[in-house]
Amino acid sequence: MDLVSHADFEELQRAAQACEQCPAMCTRKKVLSWGNGTPTAKIMFVAEAPGRHGAEVTMIPLHGDKSGDNFELLLETAGISRSEVFVTNAVLCNPQDEAGNNRPPKKEEIANCAFWLARQIAIVNPDIVVSLGATALKALSLVSPHDLILSASVRTKNEWNGRLIVPLYHPGQ
């Protein structure tokens, strides 16, 4: 990673930590750090949102809960080391309902976070983006439009935004 990219990633982390665009989530932890992986990764995975028992605790996306276990098994099965990839989410904060349980991110929250997702993609500049679930696939269409639908496009490779996009089901499903 060159020094400009390194500095860009550091600045992106700082800026994301100060984000207050979503009133329901502005006090939540923003899961974006070196724990996401290497910003020189050729493969980027995009999931839905940090889980309250996983990423919000560990500050590592898809780690520390059942979805994380499934994701890490997927990487192991594919012969890919986690240190080789970058992992993020459609939204950087854990959306919770009134009882404190995970809930799907709202359309407005996904739209608010599309800027952060676009910046991560621009900085990492992966060759392949793997969307994990319908929410991630939809969020990527806000970064650069596509007409992919998860059920019809799962496990296919598609040209998108100067790279390939491969839609997969979320490891929590």
C-alpha positions, 0 to 999 in steps of 0.5 A: 500500500502506498503512503497516500492510500495508507493516509487515505484509509486512516483519514476515512477511519477518523471521518467515519468515527465522527459520522452522526447521519443516522439518529438511531445509530449515532451512538453505536460503534462504527466498525471500520479499522485495520480490523477490517483487513488489508486495504490492498486486498484484491477481494472485498466482502460486503455484508449487511451490518455489524452484529451486536454479539460479533463485530460490535464487540470485536470491531472485526466485521463477520467475526465473533458470532455465528455469521462470523464462524460461517464466514471464516469457514467459507474463507478456510474452505476456499483456501483464502486467509482473512489477512488477504481480504477486506471485509466491511458492511453496507452500514458501519453501525449495528442497527438495533430495535428498541429491545437492543436486538439486531434489526435490518438497516433501514433504507435511509441508513443504507443510503447514508452509509453509501458514501462510506462504502464508496470511499472504502471501495475507492481506497481498497480498489479490489478486483472482486467485490463479494456481496453477502446478502440482499442488503449488501447487494442493494447497497452496492447499487447505490455506489454504482448502479447494477440490476442484479437481484440476489436470487437470480444472480447468486454465485455469478460473476458480473462486471461492475464499477470497473471490477467483478461483483459476485453475489452470495447469500449472507453467512448468517442465512 
